[in-house]
Amino acid sequence: MNETPSRPRAEIDLAALRANVRALRARAPRSAFMAVVKADAYGHGMVPCARAAKEAGADWLGVATPGEALALRAAGLEGPLMCWLWTPGGPWRQGIEAELDMSVSAIWALDEVTAAAREAGRAARIQLKADTGLGRSGCQPADWPELVEEALRAEAEGLVLVTGLWSHFACADEPGHPSIALQLDRFREMTAYAEERGVRPEVRHIANSPATLTLPESHFDLVRPGIAMYGVSPSAEIGVPADFGLRPVMTLAAPLALVKDVPAGHGVSYGHQYVTQGRTTLGLVPLGYGDGVPRHASGTGPVLVAGKPRTVAGRIAMDQFVVDLGGDEPPVGSEAVLFGPGDKGEPTAEDWARAAGTIAYEIVTRVGARVERVHLGETPPPGE
Ligand SMILES: *Cc1c(COP(=O)(O)O)cnc(C)c1O
């Protein structure tokens, strides 16, 4: 036999990612585009996805942690790069030297970043974050005047450059939710205040994926989509990816590791939560919760096995789970597809989210480090 060995893997269709970036950019034609590639690009592989997004016209990259941002720089990604989740100790100095746009929500962070700028002998690029209602990070309206004044003072001393004013939505995935209009009003007020006091931002931004897809008035100078770029819908209320010309980027699949006959009344997997009704065949899928397959989908997760829709039988274990093949005997090594674009009959990440009682963001993002990422459609570096 001379076949390519198949193994558990997440195939990442970079051509689909590029097309998704172009489709999203077309929805916000007057705004710059920040490709959000935090959390290993929602499980899709940070560096290849960042490169592909930039090839398709993304102007900015966005991540949560300084570690993520510095890893992008170490991999050679240049250009505007924003990083928003800082804790005491930074590393602010490295952030300044890597020319990151660093989010500041509070005076403690402004103090630390200005001290680092003094040491470095150069200005830090900072973006002031307003809490317009999310109630997570960002500066409360009552504390905003002080943060703006202190930032302007540091700017006058040449320690910082305030490059952006920004915020984040709480309920943009529920179109029409009353908090959306309230947050937009507050964002306009808080940015107007800062600009009246003398802040000259390069960019003002608040739109995540659902807002990029459904709320043009939220696009301002820049949009910041994450999940939609990976071809996954932010919520059922927003719609399915195809409604917006988006295509899922990740396919999670594995070869069957075993196919066997079992008698009626046979318990399957830990706890015997599934018992065979009659004589049947079982297929073993070598992926489990150690690979990010949610254990909450035990007994409910959908899988396409050798072209037929099946359901997880019994508990999902750390490394593997079982499907009842109902007497079929596909050869060992046959493909089990957990999710993908859906056009060959395979389930989608949204289907798994429903089966596990979670959101599709979590399904793709939690695919574990043990699962090989196979990036398809990578552009070779120049000279190769
Ligand atoms: C994750 C994140 C985004 C992207 O959100 P999506 O819903 O995936 O588009 C944008 N902005 C911030 C601050 C984020 O944390």
The ligand as a MOL file (V3000), in Angstrom:
LIG
                    3D

  0  0  0     0  0            999 V3000
M  V30 BEGIN CTAB
M  V30 COUNTS 15 15 0 0 0
M  V30 BEGIN ATOM
M  V30 1 C -11.6140 38.7950 20.6180 0
M  V30 2 C -11.7990 40.2140 20.4220 0
M  V30 3 C -12.2580 40.7240 19.1860 0
M  V30 4 C -12.7700 39.8490 18.0700 0
M  V30 5 O -14.0390 39.3850 18.4450 0
M  V30 6 P -14.9010 38.4660 17.4710 0
M  V30 7 O -16.2120 38.3870 18.1120 0
M  V30 8 O -14.1970 37.1650 17.4050 0
M  V30 9 O -14.9030 39.1650 16.1760 0
M  V30 10 C -12.2810 42.0810 19.0170 0
M  V30 11 N -11.9040 42.9090 20.0090 0
M  V30 12 C -11.5020 42.4600 21.2100 0
M  V30 13 C -11.1230 43.4110 22.2720 0
M  V30 14 C -11.4440 41.1100 21.4670 0
M  V30 15 O -11.0490 40.6640 22.6670 0
M  V30 END ATOM
M  V30 BEGIN BOND
M  V30 1 1 1 2
M  V30 2 1 2 3
M  V30 3 2 2 14
M  V30 4 1 3 4
M  V30 5 2 3 10
M  V30 6 1 4 5
M  V30 7 1 5 6
M  V30 8 2 6 7
M  V30 9 1 6 8
M  V30 10 1 6 9
M  V30 11 1 10 11
M  V30 12 2 11 12
M  V30 13 1 12 13
M  V30 14 1 12 14
M  V30 15 1 14 15
M  V30 END BOND
M  V30 END CTAB
M  END
